[in-house]
């Protein structure tokens, strides 16, 4: 996994990611048969990449597919 730089990384633009959150958990990546795996990195419903000190900040990420 790569560290979150605090902004949308170039390698994640237009893709889906598997995030590790600041509290240590992995973001839910498969919540149903009709949902694509991972989280949208950008666009409508995309991730918040800023680092605010919240336990729900993205600490690290992995680009899927």
Steps between C-alpha positions, in 0.01 A plus 500: 500500500609856432470785750227760444669825389204711618365558147379281212808312379557488124506119495146487645327744261194335347559175687377313806707449813519281808567741789653437842352755739681682780324287764663192342201349323477422130216683324212270402585387149229256402157599626286321244493312173396808300761733651850509352776421751673778689427869529487757220817708529342808341189629328147475633509320834880491495735490797605791719879502483572786742662410831297651783598290801176300482518125566323467162775672298658283233844407635607274212347382174537237231376559143279212383513349152 
